[in-house]
């Protein structure tokens, strides 16, 4: 294990976090939010000191393998969350460090689960930081680092970091060099965010609301700056958010193909077709089911259902209505969508559409093989053969996913809440969605859980955002051996 190289990258990552705390510090100073300003100033100083100590560790060798990549990414996200929680705690806005840590982990992992009942009472600078953690965590802090700073000359370092932080069973290069791929991804990310901000401004939303809402939408996070989430905004503004939530749930490779005008490859993309088909089908079914609750007005029902389905499937977590009050059929579809999730290579969570697609194709192959035992067939997605290693990886992921879900449910069941609350809380955190059902529904929060359960759910959020294995690698002793 190359500890020195890991420390060097951790120092750079924390330096990025300190730099991004300067804007909320400036907001706090401008608005004379003294406690928040002190919180940000002390945190920035602490980060810089700690990062400087990490950077002083000299690397005597350059070897950097997959396990270093997993450990680096896992430690980076833990440290980012610990230091990111300090402004909430030091300012007194969230006195409990466990609550502040939960809120920050929820922000960076783009989950949107909150323990704050009255978000409108927070200082504006903390509201900005809270929403910005979504934007920074959506595409990934280390991906941003790879895009702006040449960490190492060796290509293996970039590969291992990108694979460990990027969502999905595999990572595709958009350019010959990986740092160019990172630049392209962040370029698309920034462009889409700016477009949404401008459209919301044109639709009459205030500047601060437009920026923070776009941050949360881009990261598919769901932290709102209003207690009623998105319910108080106009239908046009809600519609814009609906569309952009769906867009940020699409694999960013699709946007790159559109820029290259390779439309035929976009139309043939099987994951995109499954993602959009599932979303449209869910909207139609739920709209039919909830029509009586909207006075049989199909337009109003379709508007709110489309917003909710887009929010849940992309694991954003915004809400315009309390879907906790919908019929069980509709709530069941939403729970399925929580697990299903968005596309690989997007900012969304869940198990990802591509994994579902691969499982369907493998089931079809196995049935065919039962009928014709001597036949040899391969799984193809978009005309390309899927390696057996990727298929095995999907099975491994789902096996560990199931084990973690069951273990988490057993641990938080000690708090003695209803099965609906406990189960959907675990699924909502592990799939980075935010709102669940019952006590943790769209109009509720996670403040009811004990400190121990909040730490379990925080771990679930980190595990879900980093696709399980980087966090598990931290607990495997063999990963730390030379």
C-alpha positions as a Markdown table, in Angstrom:
| # | Residue | x | y | z |
|---|---|---|---|---|
| 1 | Unk | 0.0 | 0.0 | 0.0 |
| 2 | Unk | 1.5 | 3.3 | -1.1 |
| 3 | Unk | 0.4 | 5.4 | 1.9 |
| 4 | Unk | 2.4 | 8.4 | 0.9 |
| 5 | Unk | 0.8 | 8.7 | -2.5 |
| 6 | Unk | -2.6 | 8.3 | -0.9 |
| 7 | Unk | -1.9 | 11.1 | 1.6 |
| 8 | Unk | -0.7 | 13.4 | -1.3 |
| 9 | Unk | -4.0 | 12.9 | -3.2 |
| 10 | Unk | -6.0 | 13.4 | 0.1 |
| 11 | Unk | -4.2 | 16.7 | 0.7 |
| 12 | Unk | -5.1 | 17.9 | -2.8 |
| 13 | Unk | -8.7 | 16.8 | -2.4 |
| 14 | Unk | -9.1 | 18.7 | 0.9 |
| 15 | Unk | -7.5 | 21.7 | -0.7 |
| 16 | Unk | -10.3 | 21.7 | -3.3 |
| 17 | Unk | -12.8 | 21.6 | -0.5 |
| 18 | Unk | -11.2 | 24.6 | 1.3 |
| 19 | Unk | -11.2 | 26.6 | -2.0 |
| 20 | Unk | -14.9 | 25.9 | -2.5 |
| 21 | Unk | -15.7 | 27.1 | 1.1 |
| 22 | Unk | -14.5 | 30.6 | 0.1 |
| 23 | Unk | -17.7 | 31.7 | -1.6 |
| 24 | Unk | -20.0 | 30.7 | 1.3 |
| 25 | Unk | -17.5 | 32.5 | 3.6 |
| 26 | Unk | -17.8 | 35.6 | 1.5 |
| 27 | Unk | -21.6 | 35.3 | 1.6 |
| 28 | Unk | -21.5 | 35.1 | 5.4 |
| 29 | Unk | -19.3 | 38.1 | 5.6 |
| 30 | Unk | -21.4 | 40.1 | 3.2 |
| 31 | Unk | -24.6 | 39.3 | 5.0 |
| 32 | Unk | -23.0 | 39.7 | 8.5 |
| 33 | Unk | -23.8 | 36.2 | 9.5 |
| 34 | Unk | -21.0 | 36.2 | 12.1 |
| 35 | Unk | -21.4 | 32.7 | 13.5 |
| 36 | Unk | -21.4 | 31.2 | 10.1 |
| 37 | Unk | -18.4 | 33.3 | 9.0 |
| 38 | Unk | -16.5 | 32.0 | 12.0 |
| 39 | Unk | -17.5 | 28.5 | 11.2 |
| 40 | Unk | -16.3 | 28.7 | 7.6 |
| 41 | Unk | -13.1 | 30.5 | 8.5 |
| 42 | Unk | -12.1 | 28.1 | 11.2 |
| 43 | Unk | -12.9 | 25.1 | 9.0 |
| 44 | Unk | -10.9 | 26.5 | 6.1 |
| 45 | Unk | -7.9 | 27.1 | 8.4 |
| 46 | Unk | -8.2 | 23.5 | 9.8 |
| 47 | Unk | -8.4 | 22.0 | 6.4 |
| 48 | Unk | -5.3 | 23.9 | 5.1 |
| 49 | Unk | -3.3 | 22.8 | 8.1 |
| 50 | Unk | -4.3 | 19.2 | 7.9 |
| 51 | Unk | -3.8 | 19.1 | 4.1 |
| 52 | Unk | -0.3 | 20.7 | 4.5 |
| 53 | Unk | 0.6 | 17.9 | 7.0 |
| 54 | Unk | -0.6 | 15.3 | 4.5 |
| 55 | Unk | 1.4 | 16.9 | 1.7 |
| 56 | Unk | 4.6 | 16.8 | 3.8 |
| 57 | Unk | 4.7 | 13.0 | 3.6 |
| 58 | Unk | 7.0 | 12.2 | 0.7 |
| 59 | Unk | 6.3 | 9.4 | -1.7 |
| 60 | Unk | 9.4 | 7.2 | -2.3 |
| 61 | Unk | 7.8 | 5.1 | -4.9 |
| 62 | Unk | 5.2 | 5.7 | -7.7 |
| 63 | Unk | 3.4 | 2.4 | -7.7 |
| 64 | Unk | -0.3 | 3.0 | -7.6 |
| 65 | Unk | -2.7 | 0.1 | -8.0 |
| 66 | Unk | -6.5 | -0.6 | -7.8 |
| 67 | Unk | -6.5 | -1.0 | -4.1 |
| 68 | Unk | -4.8 | 2.4 | -3.6 |
| 69 | Unk | -7.5 | 3.9 | -5.8 |
| 70 | Unk | -10.4 | 2.4 | -3.8 |
| 71 | Unk | -8.8 | 3.4 | -0.5 |
| 72 | Unk | -8.1 | 6.9 | -1.7 |
| 73 | Unk | -11.6 | 7.5 | -2.9 |
| 74 | Unk | -13.2 | 6.0 | 0.3 |
| 75 | Unk | -11.0 | 8.1 | 2.6 |
| 76 | Unk | -11.5 | 11.2 | 0.5 |
| 77 | Unk | -15.2 | 11.1 | 0.9 |
| 78 | Unk | -15.1 | 10.4 | 4.6 |
| 79 | Unk | -12.7 | 13.3 | 5.2 |
| 80 | Unk | -14.6 | 15.7 | 3.0 |
| 81 | Unk | -17.8 | 14.9 | 5.0 |
| 82 | Unk | -16.1 | 15.3 | 8.3 |
| 83 | Unk | -14.6 | 18.7 | 7.5 |
| 84 | Unk | -17.7 | 19.7 | 5.5 |
| 85 | Unk | -19.8 | 19.2 | 8.6 |
| 86 | Unk | -17.7 | 21.6 | 10.7 |
| 87 | Unk | -19.4 | 24.9 | 9.5 |
| 88 | Unk | -22.8 | 23.6 | 10.5 |
| 89 | Unk | -21.5 | 22.6 | 13.9 |
| 90 | Unk | -19.2 | 25.5 | 14.7 |
| 91 | Unk | -21.9 | 28.1 | 13.7 |
| 92 | Unk | -24.4 | 26.5 | 16.0 |
| 93 | Unk | -26.9 | 25.9 | 13.3 |
| 94 | Unk | -26.7 | 22.2 | 13.8 |
| 95 | Unk | -25.2 | 21.7 | 17.3 |
| 96 | Unk | -24.9 | 17.9 | 17.2 |
| 97 | Unk | -21.9 | 16.8 | 15.2 |
| 98 | Unk | -23.6 | 13.5 | 14.3 |
| 99 | Unk | -26.5 | 15.5 | 12.8 |
| 100 | Unk | -24.1 | 17.8 | 11.0 |
| 101 | Unk | -22.1 | 14.8 | 9.6 |
| 102 | Unk | -25.4 | 13.1 | 8.5 |
| 103 | Unk | -26.4 | 16.3 | 6.7 |
| 104 | Unk | -23.1 | 16.8 | 5.0 |
| 105 | Unk | -22.8 | 13.1 | 3.9 |
| 106 | Unk | -26.3 | 13.5 | 2.5 |
| 107 | Unk | -25.1 | 16.5 | 0.6 |
| 108 | Unk | -21.9 | 15.1 | -0.9 |
| 109 | Unk | -23.5 | 11.8 | -1.7 |
| 110 | Unk | -26.4 | 13.7 | -3.4 |
| 111 | Unk | -28.9 | 11.9 | -1.2 |
| 112 | Unk | -30.9 | 14.8 | 0.1 |
| 113 | Unk | -32.0 | 13.1 | 3.4 |
| 114 | Unk | -32.1 | 15.8 | 6.1 |
| 115 | Unk | -32.4 | 16.1 | 9.8 |
| 116 | Unk | -33.2 | 19.8 | 9.7 |
| 117 | Unk | -36.9 | 20.5 | 10.2 |
| 118 | Unk | -36.8 | 24.3 | 9.4 |
| 119 | Unk | -34.2 | 24.8 | 6.6 |
| 120 | Unk | -35.5 | 28.4 | 6.0 |
| 121 | Unk | -34.1 | 29.3 | 9.5 |
| 122 | Unk | -30.5 | 28.5 | 8.3 |
| 123 | Unk | -28.1 | 31.3 | 7.4 |
| 124 | Unk | -28.0 | 32.0 | 3.7 |
| 125 | Unk | -24.3 | 31.0 | 3.5 |
| 126 | Unk | -25.0 | 27.6 | 5.0 |
| 127 | Unk | -27.9 | 27.1 | 2.6 |
| 128 | Unk | -25.5 | 27.8 | -0.2 |
| 129 | Unk | -22.9 | 25.4 | 1.1 |
| 130 | Unk | -25.6 | 22.8 | 1.8 |
| 131 | Unk | -26.8 | 22.9 | -1.9 |
| 132 | Unk | -23.2 | 23.2 | -3.3 |
| 133 | Unk | -22.2 | 19.9 | -1.7 |
| 134 | Unk | -24.7 | 18.3 | -4.0 |
| 135 | Unk | -23.1 | 19.9 | -7.1 |
| 136 | Unk | -19.6 | 19.0 | -6.0 |
| 137 | Unk | -20.5 | 15.5 | -5.1 |
| 138 | Unk | -22.7 | 14.8 | -8.1 |
| 139 | Unk | -19.9 | 14.4 | -10.6 |
| 140 | Unk | -17.3 | 13.6 | -8.0 |
| 141 | Unk | -14.6 | 15.6 | -6.2 |
| 142 | Unk | -11.7 | 13.5 | -7.5 |
| 143 | Unk | -13.1 | 13.7 | -11.1 |
| 144 | Unk | -12.9 | 17.4 | -10.7 |
| 145 | Unk | -9.4 | 17.1 | -9.3 |
| 146 | Unk | -8.4 | 14.9 | -12.3 |
| 147 | Unk | -9.8 | 17.6 | -14.7 |
| 148 | Unk | -7.8 | 20.5 | -13.3 |
| 149 | Unk | -4.7 | 19.1 | -11.7 |
| 150 | Unk | -2.3 | 16.5 | -13.2 |
| 151 | Unk | -1.9 | 14.3 | -10.0 |
| 152 | Unk | 0.6 | 11.9 | -11.5 |
| 153 | Unk | 2.1 | 11.2 | -14.9 |
| 154 | Unk | 1.2 | 7.5 | -14.7 |
| 155 | Unk | -2.0 | 6.6 | -16.5 |
| 156 | Unk | -2.8 | 3.9 | -13.9 |
| 157 | Unk | -3.4 | 6.4 | -11.2 |
| 158 | Unk | -6.1 | 8.2 | -13.2 |
| 159 | Unk | -7.7 | 4.9 | -14.2 |
| 160 | Unk | -8.0 | 3.6 | -10.7 |
| 161 | Unk | -9.3 | 6.9 | -9.2 |
| 162 | Unk | -11.9 | 7.3 | -12.0 |
| 163 | Unk | -13.1 | 3.8 | -11.8 |
| 164 | Unk | -13.4 | 3.9 | -8.0 |
| 165 | Unk | -15.5 | 7.2 | -8.0 |
| 166 | Unk | -17.5 | 6.9 | -11.2 |
| 167 | Unk | -21.0 | 5.3 | -11.0 |
| 168 | Unk | -21.7 | 2.2 | -13.1 |
| 169 | Unk | -20.2 | -1.3 | -13.8 |
| 170 | Unk | -17.5 | 0.1 | -16.1 |
| 171 | Unk | -15.9 | 3.4 | -17.2 |
| 172 | Unk | -15.7 | 4.6 | -20.8 |
| 173 | Unk | -13.1 | 7.0 | -22.1 |
| 174 | Unk | -14.5 | 9.9 | -24.1 |
| 175 | Unk | -11.0 | 11.0 | -25.2 |
| 176 | Unk | -7.6 | 9.3 | -25.6 |
| 177 | Unk | -6.4 | 10.7 | -22.2 |
| 178 | Unk | -8.4 | 10.2 | -19.0 |
| 179 | Unk | -7.8 | 13.8 | -17.8 |
| 180 | Unk | -9.4 | 14.9 | -21.0 |
| 181 | Unk | -12.4 | 12.7 | -20.3 |
| 182 | Unk | -12.7 | 14.3 | -16.9 |
| 183 | Unk | -12.6 | 17.8 | -18.5 |
| 184 | Unk | -15.3 | 16.8 | -21.0 |
| 185 | Unk | -17.6 | 15.4 | -18.3 |
| 186 | Unk | -17.2 | 18.5 | -16.1 |
| 187 | Unk | -17.6 | 20.8 | -19.1 |
| 188 | Unk | -21.0 | 19.2 | -19.9 |
| 189 | Unk | -21.9 | 19.2 | -16.2 |
| 190 | Unk | -21.2 | 23.0 | -15.9 |
| 191 | Unk | -23.0 | 23.8 | -19.2 |
| 192 | Unk | -26.2 | 22.0 | -18.2 |
| 193 | Unk | -26.1 | 23.6 | -14.8 |
| 194 | Unk | -25.8 | 27.1 | -16.3 |
| 195 | Unk | -28.6 | 26.5 | -18.8 |
| 196 | Unk | -30.9 | 25.5 | -16.0 |
| 197 | Unk | -30.0 | 28.5 | -13.9 |
| 198 | Unk | -30.7 | 30.8 | -16.9 |
| 199 | Unk | -34.1 | 29.1 | -17.7 |
| 200 | Unk | -35.2 | 29.4 | -14.1 |
| 201 | Unk | -34.2 | 33.0 | -14.0 |
| 202 | Unk | -36.2 | 33.6 | -17.2 |
| 203 | Unk | -39.1 | 31.9 | -15.5 |
| 204 | Unk | -39.2 | 34.3 | -12.6 |
| 205 | Unk | -37.3 | 32.4 | -10.0 |
| 206 | Unk | -35.0 | 34.6 | -7.8 |
| 207 | Unk | -31.2 | 34.3 | -8.4 |
| 208 | Unk | -30.3 | 32.6 | -5.2 |
| 209 | Unk | -33.2 | 30.1 | -5.6 |
| 210 | Unk | -32.2 | 29.4 | -9.2 |
| 211 | Unk | -28.5 | 28.7 | -8.3 |
| 212 | Unk | -29.2 | 26.5 | -5.3 |
| 213 | Unk | -32.0 | 24.6 | -7.0 |
| 214 | Unk | -29.8 | 24.0 | -10.1 |
| 215 | Unk | -27.0 | 22.8 | -7.8 |
| 216 | Unk | -29.3 | 20.3 | -6.2 |
| 217 | Unk | -30.8 | 19.3 | -9.5 |
| 218 | Unk | -27.5 | 18.8 | -11.3 |
| 219 | Unk | -26.2 | 16.6 | -8.5 |
| 220 | Unk | -29.6 | 14.9 | -8.3 |
| 221 | Unk | -29.5 | 15.7 | -4.6 |
| 222 | Unk | -32.7 | 17.3 | -3.6 |
| 223 | Unk | -31.7 | 19.7 | -0.8 |
| 224 | Unk | -34.2 | 22.6 | -1.1 |
| 225 | Unk | -34.1 | 26.0 | 0.5 |
| 226 | Unk | -37.8 | 26.0 | 1.3 |
| 227 | Unk | -39.5 | 23.9 | 3.9 |
| 228 | Unk | -42.1 | 22.7 | 1.4 |
| 229 | Unk | -39.3 | 21.6 | -1.1 |
| 230 | Unk | -40.5 | 22.7 | -4.6 |
| 231 | Unk | -44.3 | 22.9 | -3.8 |
| 232 | Unk | -44.2 | 26.7 | -3.5 |
| 233 | Unk | -42.8 | 27.4 | -7.0 |
| 234 | Unk | -44.8 | 28.0 | -10.2 |
| 235 | Unk | -45.8 | 25.1 | -12.5 |
| 236 | Unk | -43.3 | 26.3 | -15.1 |
| 237 | Unk | -40.4 | 26.3 | -12.7 |
| 238 | Unk | -41.4 | 22.9 | -11.4 |
| 239 | Unk | -41.6 | 21.7 | -15.0 |
| 240 | Unk | -38.1 | 22.9 | -15.8 |
| 241 | Unk | -36.8 | 21.1 | -12.8 |
| 242 | Unk | -38.7 | 17.9 | -13.9 |
| 243 | Unk | -36.9 | 18.0 | -17.3 |
| 244 | Unk | -33.5 | 18.7 | -15.9 |
| 245 | Unk | -33.8 | 16.0 | -13.2 |
| 246 | Unk | -34.4 | 13.5 | -16.0 |
| 247 | Unk | -31.5 | 14.9 | -18.1 |
| 248 | Unk | -29.0 | 14.6 | -15.2 |
| 249 | Unk | -30.1 | 11.0 | -14.8 |
| 250 | Unk | -28.8 | 10.2 | -18.3 |
| 251 | Unk | -25.4 | 8.9 | -19.0 |
| 252 | Unk | -23.2 | 11.9 | -19.8 |
| 253 | Unk | -21.7 | 9.9 | -22.7 |
| 254 | Unk | -25.0 | 10.5 | -24.4 |
| 255 | Unk | -24.6 | 14.3 | -24.3 |
| 256 | Unk | -21.1 | 13.9 | -25.7 |
| 257 | Unk | -22.5 | 11.8 | -28.6 |
| 258 | Unk | -25.1 | 14.5 | -29.2 |
| 259 | Unk | -22.3 | 17.1 | -29.4 |
| 260 | Unk | -20.5 | 14.9 | -32.0 |
| 261 | Unk | -23.9 | 14.6 | -33.8 |
| 262 | Unk | -23.8 | 10.8 | -33.6 |
| 263 | Unk | -27.6 | 10.7 | -33.3 |
| 264 | Unk | -27.9 | 7.1 | -34.5 |
| 265 | Unk | -25.8 | 5.8 | -31.6 |
| 266 | Unk | -27.9 | 7.8 | -29.2 |
| 267 | Unk | -31.2 | 6.3 | -30.5 |
| 268 | Unk | -29.7 | 2.8 | -30.4 |
| 269 | Unk | -28.5 | 3.1 | -26.8 |
| 270 | Unk | -30.4 | 0.4 | -25.0 |
| 271 | Unk | -29.8 | 1.7 | -21.5 |
| 272 | Unk | -31.3 | 5.1 | -22.5 |
| 273 | Unk | -34.3 | 3.4 | -24.0 |
| 274 | Unk | -34.8 | 1.3 | -20.9 |
| 275 | Unk | -34.4 | 4.4 | -18.6 |
| 276 | Unk | -36.9 | 6.6 | -20.6 |
| 277 | Unk | -39.3 | 3.7 | -21.2 |
| 278 | Unk | -39.4 | 2.9 | -17.5 |
| 279 | Unk | -39.9 | 6.5 | -16.6 |
| 280 | Unk | -42.8 | 7.1 | -19.1 |
| 281 | Unk | -44.5 | 3.8 | -18.1 |
| 282 | Unk | -44.3 | 4.7 | -14.4 |
| 283 | Unk | -45.8 | 8.2 | -15.1 |
| 284 | Unk | -48.7 | 6.7 | -17.0 |
| 285 | Unk | -49.5 | 4.0 | -14.4 |
| 286 | Unk | -49.3 | 6.3 | -11.4 |
| 287 | Unk | -51.3 | 9.1 | -13.1 |
| 288 | Unk | -54.1 | 6.6 | -13.7 |
| 289 | Unk | -53.9 | 5.5 | -10.1 |
| 290 | Unk | -53.9 | 8.9 | -8.4 |
| 291 | Unk | -56.4 | 10.7 | -10.7 |
| 292 | Unk | -59.1 | 10.8 | -7.9 |
| 293 | Unk | -56.8 | 12.6 | -5.6 |
| 294 | Unk | -56.4 | 15.4 | -8.2 |
| 295 | Unk | -60.2 | 15.8 | -8.7 |
| 296 | Unk | -59.9 | 13.8 | -12.0 |
| 297 | Unk | -57.8 | 16.5 | -13.5 |
| 298 | Unk | -55.4 | 14.6 | -15.8 |
| 299 | Unk | -53.2 | 17.7 | -16.5 |
| 300 | Unk | -52.5 | 18.5 | -12.9 |
| 301 | Unk | -52.1 | 14.8 | -12.0 |
| 302 | Unk | -49.6 | 14.2 | -14.8 |
| 303 | Unk | -47.7 | 17.3 | -13.9 |
| 304 | Unk | -47.1 | 16.3 | -10.3 |
| 305 | Unk | -46.6 | 12.6 | -11.1 |
| 306 | Unk | -44.0 | 13.4 | -13.8 |
| 307 | Unk | -42.2 | 15.5 | -11.3 |
| 308 | Unk | -42.3 | 12.8 | -8.6 |
| 309 | Unk | -41.3 | 10.0 | -10.9 |
| 310 | Unk | -38.4 | 12.0 | -12.3 |
| 311 | Unk | -37.3 | 13.0 | -8.8 |
| 312 | Unk | -37.4 | 9.4 | -7.4 |
| 313 | Unk | -36.0 | 7.6 | -10.4 |
| 314 | Unk | -33.1 | 10.0 | -10.8 |
| 315 | Unk | -32.7 | 9.8 | -6.9 |
| 316 | Unk | -33.0 | 13.6 | -6.6 |
| 317 | Unk | -35.6 | 13.8 | -3.9 |
| 318 | Unk | -37.4 | 17.1 | -4.6 |
| 319 | Unk | -41.2 | 17.1 | -4.0 |
| 320 | Unk | -44.2 | 19.1 | -5.0 |
| 321 | Unk | -46.8 | 16.9 | -3.3 |
| 322 | Unk | -46.8 | 14.4 | -0.4 |
| 323 | Unk | -46.6 | 11.2 | -2.3 |
| 324 | Unk | -46.8 | 9.5 | 1.1 |
| 325 | Unk | -50.6 | 10.0 | 0.8 |
| 326 | Unk | -50.9 | 8.2 | -2.6 |
| 327 | Unk | -52.4 | 4.7 | -3.0 |
| 328 | Unk | -50.2 | 1.7 | -2.2 |
| 329 | Unk | -49.9 | 0.8 | -5.9 |
| 330 | Unk | -48.3 | 4.1 | -6.7 |
| 331 | Unk | -46.0 | 4.0 | -3.6 |
| 332 | Unk | -44.9 | 0.5 | -4.6 |
| 333 | Unk | -43.9 | 1.7 | -8.0 |
| 334 | Unk | -41.9 | 4.5 | -6.5 |
| 335 | Unk | -40.1 | 2.1 | -4.2 |
| 336 | Unk | -39.2 | 0.0 | -7.2 |
| 337 | Unk | -37.9 | 3.1 | -9.0 |
| 338 | Unk | -35.8 | 3.9 | -5.9 |
| 339 | Unk | -33.9 | 0.7 | -6.4 |
| 340 | Unk | -33.9 | 0.9 | -10.2 |
| 341 | Unk | -32.3 | 4.3 | -10.3 |
| 342 | Unk | -30.8 | 6.3 | -13.1 |
| 343 | Unk | -28.2 | 5.5 | -15.8 |
| 344 | Unk | -24.6 | 4.7 | -15.2 |
| 345 | Unk | -22.3 | 7.6 | -15.9 |
| 346 | Unk | -24.9 | 10.1 | -14.6 |
| 347 | Unk | -25.2 | 11.9 | -11.2 |
| 348 | Unk | -28.1 | 9.7 | -10.2 |
| 349 | Unk | -28.1 | 6.8 | -7.7 |
| 350 | Unk | -29.7 | 3.4 | -7.5 |
| 351 | Unk | -28.4 | 0.2 | -8.9 |
| 352 | Unk | -28.4 | 1.8 | -12.4 |
| 353 | Unk | -30.4 | 0.9 | -15.5 |
| 354 | Unk | -27.4 | -0.8 | -17.2 |
| 355 | Unk | -27.2 | -3.4 | -14.4 |
| 356 | Unk | -30.9 | -4.2 | -14.8 |
| 357 | Unk | -30.5 | -4.5 | -18.5 |
| 358 | Unk | -27.6 | -6.9 | -18.1 |
| 359 | Unk | -29.5 | -9.0 | -15.7 |
| 360 | Unk | -32.5 | -9.3 | -18.1 |
| 361 | Unk | -30.2 | -10.2 | -20.9 |
| 362 | Unk | -28.4 | -12.8 | -18.8 |
| 363 | Unk | -31.7 | -14.3 | -17.7 |
| 364 | Unk | -32.7 | -14.6 | -21.4 |
| 365 | Unk | -29.4 | -16.3 | -22.2 |
| 366 | Unk | -29.7 | -18.8 | -19.3 |
| 367 | Unk | -33.3 | -19.7 | -20.4 |
| 368 | Unk | -32.0 | -20.2 | -24.0 |
| 369 | Unk | -29.1 | -22.4 | -22.7 |
| 370 | Unk | -31.6 | -24.6 | -20.7 |
| 371 | Unk | -33.4 | -25.3 | -23.9 |
| 372 | Unk | -30.2 | -25.8 | -25.9 |
| 373 | Unk | -27.5 | -26.9 | -23.5 |
| 374 | Unk | -24.7 | -27.0 | -26.1 |
| 375 | Unk | -25.3 | -23.5 | -27.5 |
| 376 | Unk | -22.8 | -20.8 | -26.8 |
| 377 | Unk | -24.0 | -17.2 | -26.7 |
| 378 | Unk | -22.8 | -13.9 | -25.4 |
| 379 | Unk | -24.5 | -10.9 | -23.9 |
| 380 | Unk | -24.4 | -7.8 | -26.1 |
| 381 | Unk | -25.4 | -4.2 | -25.2 |
| 382 | Unk | -25.5 | -1.7 | -28.1 |
| 383 | Unk | -23.9 | -4.2 | -30.4 |
| 384 | Unk | -20.8 | -4.7 | -28.2 |
| 385 | Unk | -20.1 | -7.9 | -26.3 |
| 386 | Unk | -20.3 | -7.6 | -22.5 |
| 387 | Unk | -17.3 | -9.3 | -20.8 |
| 388 | Unk | -18.1 | -12.1 | -18.4 |
| 389 | Unk | -16.1 | -10.2 | -15.8 |
| 390 | Unk | -18.6 | -7.3 | -16.0 |
| 391 | Unk | -21.5 | -9.7 | -15.6 |
| 392 | Unk | -19.9 | -11.3 | -12.6 |
| 393 | Unk | -19.3 | -7.9 | -11.2 |
| 394 | Unk | -23.0 | -7.1 | -11.5 |
| 395 | Unk | -23.8 | -10.2 | -9.5 |
| 396 | Unk | -21.2 | -9.4 | -6.9 |
| 397 | Unk | -22.6 | -5.9 | -6.6 |
| 398 | Unk | -26.2 | -7.1 | -6.1 |
| 399 | Unk | -25.1 | -9.7 | -3.6 |
| 400 | Unk | -23.3 | -7.3 | -1.4 |
| 401 | Unk | -26.0 | -4.7 | -1.9 |
| 402 | Unk | -28.6 | -7.1 | -0.6 |
| 403 | Unk | -26.4 | -8.1 | 2.4 |
| 404 | Unk | -25.8 | -4.4 | 3.3 |
| 405 | Unk | -29.5 | -3.6 | 3.0 |
| 406 | Unk | -30.6 | -6.4 | 5.3 |
| 407 | Unk | -27.8 | -5.7 | 7.9 |
| 408 | Unk | -28.7 | -1.9 | 7.9 |
| 409 | Unk | -32.4 | -2.7 | 8.3 |
| 410 | Unk | -31.7 | -5.0 | 11.3 |
| 411 | Unk | -29.5 | -2.3 | 12.9 |
| 412 | Unk | -31.9 | 0.6 | 12.6 |
| 413 | Unk | -34.9 | -1.6 | 13.5 |
| 414 | Unk | -33.6 | -1.2 | 17.1 |
| 415 | Unk | -35.2 | 2.3 | 17.0 |
| 416 | Unk | -38.6 | 0.5 | 16.8 |
| 417 | Unk | -40.2 | 2.5 | 14.0 |
| 418 | Unk | -42.6 | 1.0 | 11.5 |
| 419 | Unk | -41.3 | -1.4 | 8.8 |
| 420 | Unk | -42.3 | 1.2 | 6.1 |
| 421 | Unk | -40.2 | 3.8 | 7.8 |
| 422 | Unk | -37.2 | 1.6 | 8.5 |
| 423 | Unk | -37.1 | -0.2 | 5.1 |
| 424 | Unk | -37.6 | 2.9 | 2.9 |
| 425 | Unk | -35.1 | 4.9 | 5.1 |
| 426 | Unk | -32.4 | 2.2 | 4.3 |
| 427 | Unk | -33.3 | 2.1 | 0.6 |
| 428 | Unk | -33.5 | 5.9 | 0.3 |
| 429 | Unk | -30.1 | 6.3 | 1.9 |
| 430 | Unk | -28.4 | 3.3 | 0.1 |
| 431 | Unk | -29.8 | 4.5 | -3.2 |
| 432 | Unk | -29.0 | 8.2 | -2.5 |
| 433 | Unk | -32.7 | 9.3 | -2.9 |
| 434 | Unk | -33.5 | 11.1 | 0.3 |
| 435 | Unk | -37.2 | 10.9 | 1.1 |
| 436 | Unk | -38.7 | 7.5 | 1.8 |
| 437 | Unk | -42.2 | 6.7 | 3.2 |
| 438 | Unk | -44.1 | 7.2 | 6.4 |
| 439 | Unk | -41.9 | 9.2 | 8.9 |
| 440 | Unk | -39.2 | 9.8 | 6.4 |
| 441 | Unk | -41.6 | 10.8 | 3.6 |
| 442 | Unk | -41.2 | 13.9 | 1.5 |
| 443 | Unk | -42.7 | 16.1 | 4.2 |
| 444 | Unk | -40.8 | 14.4 | 7.0 |
| 445 | Unk | -37.1 | 14.1 | 7.9 |
| 446 | Unk | -34.6 | 11.8 | 9.6 |
| 447 | Unk | -34.4 | 13.6 | 12.9 |
| 448 | Unk | -36.4 | 10.9 | 14.6 |
| 449 | Unk | -33.6 | 8.3 | 14.4 |
| 450 | Unk | -31.0 | 7.8 | 17.1 |
| 451 | Unk | -27.4 | 8.9 | 16.7 |
| 452 | Unk | -26.4 | 5.3 | 16.0 |
| 453 | Unk | -29.0 | 4.8 | 13.3 |
| 454 | Unk | -27.9 | 8.1 | 11.7 |
| 455 | Unk | -24.3 | 6.9 | 11.5 |
| 456 | Unk | -25.5 | 3.6 | 10.0 |
| 457 | Unk | -27.6 | 5.5 | 7.4 |
| 458 | Unk | -24.6 | 7.9 | 6.7 |
| 459 | Unk | -22.5 | 4.9 | 6.0 |
| 460 | Unk | -25.2 | 3.6 | 3.7 |
| 461 | Unk | -25.2 | 6.9 | 1.8 |
| 462 | Unk | -21.4 | 6.7 | 1.3 |
| 463 | Unk | -21.6 | 3.0 | 0.3 |
| 464 | Unk | -24.4 | 3.8 | -2.2 |
| 465 | Unk | -22.7 | 6.8 | -3.8 |
| 466 | Unk | -19.3 | 5.0 | -4.2 |
| 467 | Unk | -20.8 | 1.8 | -5.5 |
| 468 | Unk | -20.1 | -0.2 | -2.3 |
| 469 | Unk | -16.5 | -1.4 | -2.8 |
| 470 | Unk | -14.4 | 1.7 | -2.1 |
| 471 | Unk | -16.0 | 1.9 | 1.4 |
| 472 | Unk | -15.7 | -1.8 | 2.0 |
| 473 | Unk | -12.1 | -1.7 | 1.0 |
| 474 | Unk | -11.4 | 0.5 | 4.0 |
| 475 | Unk | -12.4 | -2.3 | 6.3 |
| 476 | Unk | -10.5 | -5.1 | 4.6 |
| 477 | Unk | -7.1 | -5.7 | 6.4 |
| 478 | Unk | -5.5 | -7.2 | 3.4 |
| 479 | Unk | -6.0 | -4.0 | 1.5 |
| 480 | Unk | -3.6 | -2.2 | 3.8 |
| 481 | Unk | -0.8 | -4.7 | 3.6 |
| 482 | Unk | 2.3 | -4.1 | 1.6 |
